[in-house]
Amino acid sequence: MSEQLTNEQLVRIAQEFGTPVYIYNADKIEKQYQRLRAAFEGGRVKIFYAAKALTNLSVLRFIHKLGANVDCSSINEVKLALQAGFDPSRVLYTSNGIHFAEIEEALLLGVFVNIDSLYNLQKLGEKYGNRYPVGVRLRPNIMAGGNLKISTGHDRSKFGIPVEQLGQLQDIIRKYGIRIQNLHIHTGSDIKDADIFIKGIDVLFDIIPHFPDLRSIDLGGGFKVAYKDGDPVINIEELSQKVLAAFDAHEAARGLEIWFEPGKFMVSECGYLITSVNLLKETAATTFVSINSGFNHLIRPMFYDAYHRIENLSNPGGAVAPYSVVGNICETDTFAWDRPLPEVREGDLLVFYNAGAYGYEMASTFNSRFRPAEVIVRNGKAQLIRKRDTMEDLIRNQVVVDL
């Protein structure tokens, strides 16, 4: 089992399936999950894969096969998880600003729901009383994460019920006898410091005595992975030691399960996006390398200023020079500015690393361009798991009328 695909493998896949193409190495997904299980061994910790990172059904089926649970961010993700084979008891739906109808549907499907607003908790009580146990997502007022756009626990975040509204929360629970079995917090993404989770735990430990039906504490995800050499990353083993020690030190928390929701940690490093060079454009400022992709396929660099390592698969031994890698859509879509790369030529294959999380998942058909194909590799064997879009896909749901 190899967790890193070779240049030769990537080139062969690009030649077979065309470009642009997303490639996922299932062996790496398994390695990441095994690392989590080893760090949190003992049965007290449950791992819920955060499906929003990558929802391809073949990937979900594989993660189900590994034994993970799944965390969903929409009712459609819930349905995809069930279609992939997850039993409803292994599906968590953490709602966010949704219409109550989605919560109703999720409860009828038998999955566990975390509710993130007093408004929807009130509606739950009015309609169901204490029929369905649920969780609540709290906002701990902690700033964490690699970018404000992916920080979700601070005091201006839309996510969760602010901890200062605990009194109102308890009033609703008492009024309807609602059974709160899970307390959930998620402070953000790209968290490299285990102590951020401990800060969140400290907030929850003060609250636990107010919830007599509590069975679990959900600490979310956001584990930092390396996008470039030398990037600080979260130490999962250290995180495990600190979290378990914190729970053991608080009598009220000792019997509770601990839930984590890793998404990027599970699939980011498994992914590659391979593109082809359309042309080079020399200017006074830089040499642009225009590829057959854009932020319609990988939006993270433009959206989050995210760094993705790029390599020239076709000419790895060429003389290194600075290039600015840009896309082919009618919008600024710069992937890298003055990035040192081996000599780039028309037709060369460029690969973007760490493209498994929020790559295809955030892709669009902007400029009426097709979304890429997706391929998965298991034990060296590559298989197509999503066809490239066609013109028929672009117009499938359009209704043409004469005006």
C-alpha positions as CSV (number, residue, x, y, z in Angstrom):
1,M,0.0,0.0,0.0
2,S,1.5,3.3,-1.1
3,E,0.2,6.6,0.3
4,Q,2.1,8.7,-2.3
5,L,1.4,8.3,-6.0
6,T,4.5,8.6,-8.2
7,N,5.0,11.0,-11.1
8,E,4.8,8.1,-13.5
9,Q,1.4,7.0,-12.1
10,L,0.0,10.5,-12.3
11,V,1.2,10.9,-15.9
12,R,-0.4,7.6,-16.9
13,I,-3.7,8.6,-15.3
14,A,-3.7,12.0,-17.0
15,Q,-3.0,10.3,-20.4
16,E,-5.8,7.7,-19.8
17,F,-8.5,10.0,-18.5
18,G,-7.5,13.4,-19.9
19,T,-7.1,16.7,-18.1
20,P,-8.0,18.5,-15.9
21,V,-8.6,15.5,-13.6
22,Y,-8.9,15.0,-9.9
23,I,-7.1,11.9,-8.5
24,Y,-7.6,10.5,-5.1
25,N,-5.3,7.9,-3.5
26,A,-7.5,5.6,-1.3
27,D,-4.4,4.2,0.4
28,K,-3.6,7.6,1.8
29,I,-7.2,8.0,3.1
30,E,-6.9,4.7,4.9
31,K,-3.5,5.7,6.4
32,Q,-5.0,8.9,7.8
33,Y,-8.0,7.1,9.3
34,Q,-5.7,4.4,10.8
35,R,-3.6,7.1,12.4
36,L,-6.7,8.6,14.0
37,R,-7.9,5.2,15.3
38,A,-4.4,4.5,16.7
39,A,-4.2,7.8,18.4
40,F,-7.6,7.6,20.0
41,E,-7.7,3.8,20.7
42,G,-9.9,2.5,23.4
43,G,-13.4,2.9,22.1
44,R,-14.3,6.2,23.8
45,V,-13.6,8.3,20.7
46,K,-15.8,8.3,17.6
47,I,-14.6,9.6,14.3
48,F,-17.1,11.2,12.0
49,Y,-15.7,12.0,8.5
50,A,-16.8,15.6,7.6
51,A,-18.3,14.8,4.2
52,K,-18.4,18.4,3.0
53,A,-14.6,18.0,2.2
54,L,-15.4,15.4,-0.5
55,T,-18.7,13.7,-1.1
56,N,-18.0,11.5,-4.1
57,L,-20.1,8.3,-3.5
58,S,-17.1,6.0,-4.1
59,V,-15.1,7.9,-1.5
60,L,-17.9,7.8,0.9
61,R,-18.4,4.1,0.4
62,F,-14.6,3.5,1.0
63,I,-14.7,5.6,4.2
64,H,-17.7,3.6,5.3
65,K,-15.8,0.4,4.6
66,L,-12.9,1.6,6.8
67,G,-15.4,1.9,9.7
68,A,-15.7,5.6,10.2
69,N,-18.9,7.4,10.9
70,V,-19.9,10.5,8.8
71,D,-20.8,14.1,9.6
72,C,-23.1,15.9,7.2
73,S,-23.7,19.6,6.6
74,S,-26.9,19.4,4.5
75,I,-29.8,17.1,4.1
76,N,-28.5,16.1,0.7
77,E,-25.2,15.0,2.2
78,V,-27.2,12.9,4.7
79,K,-28.9,11.2,1.7
80,L,-25.6,10.7,0.0
81,A,-24.2,9.1,3.1
82,L,-27.2,6.7,3.4
83,Q,-26.8,5.9,-0.3
84,A,-23.2,5.1,0.3
85,G,-24.2,2.5,2.9
86,F,-23.9,4.3,6.2
87,D,-26.5,3.1,8.7
88,P,-28.5,6.1,10.1
89,S,-27.0,5.5,13.5
90,R,-23.6,6.3,12.1
91,V,-24.7,9.6,10.5
92,L,-24.5,13.0,12.2
93,Y,-26.2,16.1,10.8
94,T,-24.8,19.3,12.1
95,S,-27.3,22.0,11.0
96,N,-26.4,25.6,10.2
97,G,-29.0,28.3,9.5
98,I,-31.3,25.8,7.8
99,H,-35.1,25.7,7.5
100,F,-36.7,23.5,10.1
101,A,-38.0,21.2,7.3
102,E,-34.5,19.8,6.9
103,I,-34.4,18.9,10.6
104,E,-37.7,17.2,10.3
105,E,-36.5,15.2,7.3
106,A,-33.2,14.2,9.0
107,L,-35.1,13.0,12.1
108,L,-37.4,10.9,10.0
109,L,-34.4,9.4,8.3
110,G,-33.2,8.3,11.7
111,V,-29.9,10.3,11.8
112,F,-28.7,12.3,14.9
113,V,-29.0,16.1,14.6
114,N,-27.0,18.9,16.1
115,I,-29.1,22.0,16.3
116,D,-27.4,25.4,16.0
117,S,-30.1,27.9,16.8
118,L,-32.6,28.7,19.6
119,Y,-35.1,29.3,16.8
120,N,-35.0,25.7,15.5
121,L,-34.7,24.2,19.0
122,Q,-37.9,26.0,19.9
123,K,-39.6,24.5,16.8
124,L,-38.3,21.1,17.7
125,G,-39.8,21.4,21.1
126,E,-43.1,22.7,19.8
127,K,-43.5,19.8,17.3
128,Y,-41.9,16.8,18.9
129,G,-41.5,17.6,22.6
130,N,-38.9,15.1,23.9
131,R,-39.5,12.4,21.2
132,Y,-36.1,12.9,19.6
133,P,-32.8,13.3,21.4
134,V,-30.6,15.9,19.8
135,G,-27.4,17.8,20.2
136,V,-26.8,21.5,20.3
137,R,-24.0,23.4,18.6
138,L,-22.5,26.1,20.9
139,R,-20.4,29.0,19.9
140,P,-17.5,29.2,22.4
141,N,-16.3,32.7,21.4
142,I,-12.8,31.3,20.6
143,M,-10.8,32.6,17.6
144,A,-9.0,29.8,15.8
145,G,-8.1,28.6,12.3
146,G,-5.8,29.5,9.4
147,N,-8.0,32.2,7.9
148,L,-10.9,34.3,9.2
149,K,-13.1,32.8,6.5
150,I,-12.6,29.3,8.0
151,S,-12.8,30.4,11.7
152,T,-16.2,29.4,13.0
153,G,-16.0,29.8,16.8
154,H,-15.3,33.5,17.3
155,D,-17.7,36.0,18.8
156,R,-18.9,37.3,15.4
157,S,-19.4,33.9,13.8
158,K,-22.8,32.8,12.5
159,F,-22.3,29.3,13.8
160,G,-23.8,27.8,16.9
161,I,-25.7,29.1,19.9
162,P,-23.6,31.7,21.8
163,V,-22.6,30.4,25.2
164,E,-23.9,33.6,26.7
165,Q,-27.4,32.5,25.7
166,L,-27.2,29.4,27.9
167,G,-30.1,30.6,30.1
168,Q,-32.4,30.9,27.1
169,L,-31.2,27.5,25.9
170,Q,-32.1,25.9,29.2
171,D,-35.5,27.6,29.3
172,I,-36.4,26.0,26.0
173,I,-35.1,22.6,27.1
174,R,-37.0,22.7,30.3
175,K,-40.2,23.9,28.7
176,Y,-40.4,21.0,26.3
177,G,-38.4,18.3,28.1
178,I,-35.9,18.1,25.2
179,R,-33.2,15.5,25.7
180,I,-29.8,17.1,24.8
181,Q,-27.4,14.2,24.4
182,N,-24.5,15.9,22.7
183,L,-22.7,19.3,23.0
184,H,-20.9,20.4,19.9
185,I,-18.3,23.0,19.2
186,H,-16.1,23.6,16.2
187,T,-13.7,26.6,16.3
188,G,-12.4,26.5,12.7
189,S,-10.1,24.9,10.2
190,D,-6.3,24.6,9.9
191,I,-5.9,24.3,13.7
192,K,-2.3,23.3,14.5
193,D,-2.4,23.8,18.3
194,A,-3.9,21.1,20.4
195,D,-4.5,23.6,23.2
196,I,-7.2,25.3,21.1
197,F,-9.3,22.1,21.6
198,I,-8.5,22.2,25.3
199,K,-9.8,25.8,25.5
200,G,-13.1,24.6,23.9
201,I,-13.3,21.7,26.3
202,D,-12.9,24.1,29.3
203,V,-15.9,26.0,28.1
204,L,-17.9,22.9,27.8
205,F,-16.9,21.5,31.1
206,D,-18.4,24.4,32.9
207,I,-21.7,23.7,31.0
208,I,-21.9,19.9,31.3
209,P,-23.8,19.9,34.7
210,H,-26.7,21.7,33.0
211,F,-27.4,18.8,30.7
212,P,-28.4,15.6,32.6
213,D,-29.1,13.6,29.5
214,L,-25.6,14.2,28.0
215,R,-23.8,11.3,26.4
216,S,-21.1,12.9,24.2
217,I,-19.0,15.9,23.6
218,D,-18.4,16.8,19.9
219,L,-15.1,18.8,19.4
220,G,-15.5,19.2,15.7
221,G,-12.5,19.0,13.4
222,G,-10.2,21.4,11.6
223,F,-6.9,19.5,12.1
224,K,-4.1,21.3,10.2
225,V,-2.3,19.4,7.4
226,A,0.9,20.5,5.6
227,Y,0.5,22.3,2.3
228,K,4.2,23.1,2.0
229,D,7.4,21.7,3.4
230,G,7.9,22.9,7.0
231,D,4.3,23.8,7.6
232,P,3.4,23.3,11.3
233,V,0.7,20.7,11.6
234,I,-1.4,19.4,14.5
235,N,0.1,16.5,16.4
236,I,-2.7,14.0,16.6
237,E,-1.0,11.9,19.2
238,E,-0.4,14.9,21.5
239,L,-4.0,16.0,20.9
240,S,-5.3,12.6,22.0
241,Q,-3.2,12.7,25.2
242,K,-4.3,16.2,26.1
243,V,-8.0,15.7,25.4
244,L,-8.2,12.3,27.1
245,A,-6.4,13.7,30.1
246,A,-8.7,16.7,30.3
247,F,-11.8,14.4,30.2
248,D,-10.3,12.1,32.9
249,A,-9.6,15.1,35.1
250,H,-13.3,16.2,35.2
251,E,-15.6,13.8,37.0
252,A,-18.7,15.0,35.2
253,A,-17.0,14.2,31.8
254,R,-15.4,10.8,32.5
255,G,-18.3,8.8,31.2
256,L,-18.9,10.8,28.0
257,E,-18.0,9.8,24.5
258,I,-15.7,12.2,22.6
259,W,-16.5,12.9,19.0
260,F,-14.3,14.4,16.3
261,E,-15.2,15.4,12.7
262,P,-12.0,15.4,10.6
263,G,-12.6,16.2,6.9
264,K,-9.5,17.8,5.4
265,F,-7.3,15.6,7.6
266,M,-8.8,12.5,6.0
267,V,-8.8,13.5,2.3
268,S,-6.7,16.6,1.6
269,E,-3.4,14.8,1.1
270,C,-4.9,12.0,-0.9
271,G,-5.8,14.4,-3.7
272,Y,-4.1,15.6,-6.9
273,L,-5.4,18.0,-9.6
274,I,-3.6,17.5,-12.9
275,T,-3.8,20.2,-15.6
276,S,-2.3,20.8,-19.0
277,V,-0.4,24.0,-20.1
278,N,-2.3,25.9,-22.8
279,L,0.3,28.6,-23.4
280,L,3.0,30.8,-22.0
281,K,2.7,34.6,-22.0
282,E,5.8,36.7,-21.5
283,T,5.3,40.1,-19.9
284,A,7.5,42.7,-18.2
285,A,6.1,41.7,-14.8
286,T,6.2,37.9,-15.1
287,T,5.9,34.8,-17.3
288,F,2.3,33.6,-17.2
289,V,1.6,29.9,-17.5
290,S,-2.0,29.5,-18.6
291,I,-3.5,26.1,-17.8
292,N,-6.7,24.4,-18.8
293,S,-8.3,25.0,-15.4
294,G,-9.2,27.9,-13.2
295,F,-10.9,28.8,-9.9
296,N,-13.9,27.1,-11.3
297,H,-12.1,23.8,-10.5
298,L,-9.9,24.8,-7.5
299,I,-11.1,28.0,-5.8
300,R,-9.0,27.7,-2.6
301,P,-6.0,29.9,-3.7
302,M,-8.3,32.8,-4.7
303,F,-10.8,32.3,-1.9
304,Y,-8.5,31.6,1.0
305,D,-5.1,32.7,-0.3
306,A,-4.3,29.0,0.0
307,Y,-1.0,27.6,-1.0
308,H,-0.9,24.4,-3.2
309,R,2.4,22.8,-4.1
310,I,2.7,22.6,-7.9
311,E,5.1,20.4,-9.9
312,N,5.9,20.0,-13.6
313,L,5.3,16.3,-14.2
314,S,6.4,16.5,-17.9
315,N,9.8,18.2,-17.3
316,P,10.9,17.6,-13.6
317,G,14.6,18.0,-14.5
318,G,14.2,21.3,-16.4
319,A,16.0,24.5,-15.4
320,V,14.1,26.2,-12.7
321,A,12.6,29.6,-13.3
322,P,9.8,31.7,-11.8
323,Y,6.3,31.4,-13.4
324,S,2.9,32.7,-12.5
325,V,0.4,29.9,-12.9
326,V,-3.1,31.2,-14.0
327,G,-6.3,29.8,-15.2
328,N,-8.3,30.1,-18.4
329,I,-11.5,31.7,-17.2
330,C,-12.6,35.3,-17.6
331,E,-11.7,36.3,-14.1
332,T,-8.5,36.7,-12.1
333,D,-7.7,33.2,-11.2
334,T,-4.1,33.1,-10.1
335,F,-2.9,29.9,-8.5
336,A,0.7,31.0,-7.9
337,W,2.7,34.2,-8.5
338,D,6.4,33.9,-9.5
339,R,6.5,30.2,-8.3
340,P,9.9,28.5,-9.1
341,L,9.2,25.6,-11.4
342,P,11.3,23.4,-13.8
343,E,11.0,24.9,-17.3
344,V,7.4,24.9,-18.4
345,R,6.4,24.3,-22.0
346,E,3.1,24.2,-23.9
347,G,1.4,20.8,-23.3
348,D,3.3,20.1,-20.0
349,L,1.3,18.5,-17.2
350,L,1.2,20.4,-14.0
351,V,0.0,18.8,-10.8
352,F,-1.5,20.5,-7.7
353,Y,-1.0,18.6,-4.5
354,N,-3.3,18.5,-1.4
355,A,-6.3,18.8,-3.7
356,G,-8.5,16.2,-2.1
357,A,-10.4,18.5,0.3
358,Y,-12.6,21.4,-1.0
359,G,-11.3,21.0,-4.5
360,Y,-13.9,19.3,-6.7
361,E,-16.4,19.8,-3.9
362,M,-16.3,23.6,-4.5
363,A,-16.0,23.3,-8.3
364,S,-18.5,25.1,-10.6
365,T,-19.3,25.5,-14.3
366,F,-18.4,29.2,-14.3
367,N,-17.8,30.4,-17.9
368,S,-19.9,27.4,-18.9
369,R,-16.7,25.2,-18.6
370,F,-17.0,21.6,-17.7
371,R,-16.1,20.2,-14.3
372,P,-13.2,17.7,-14.3
373,A,-13.4,14.0,-14.1
374,E,-12.5,12.2,-10.8
375,V,-10.4,9.1,-10.5
376,I,-9.6,7.0,-7.5
377,V,-6.5,4.8,-7.0
378,R,-6.5,1.7,-4.8
379,N,-3.4,-0.5,-4.5
380,G,-2.1,1.0,-7.7
381,K,-5.3,0.5,-9.8
382,A,-7.0,3.7,-11.2
383,Q,-10.7,3.8,-11.7
384,L,-13.0,6.5,-13.0
385,I,-15.5,7.6,-10.3
386,R,-17.0,10.6,-12.0
387,K,-17.2,11.4,-15.7
388,R,-16.1,14.8,-17.0
389,D,-19.0,17.1,-17.6
390,T,-20.4,17.3,-21.2
391,M,-22.5,19.9,-23.0
392,E,-25.5,17.9,-22.0
393,D,-24.7,18.4,-18.4
394,L,-24.5,22.2,-18.8
395,I,-28.0,22.4,-20.2
396,R,-29.7,19.4,-18.5
397,N,-31.9,21.4,-16.2
398,Q,-32.5,24.5,-18.3
399,V,-35.9,25.2,-19.7
400,V,-35.8,27.2,-22.9
401,V,-38.8,29.5,-23.6
402,D,-39.6,31.9,-26.3
403,L,-39.9,35.5,-25.1
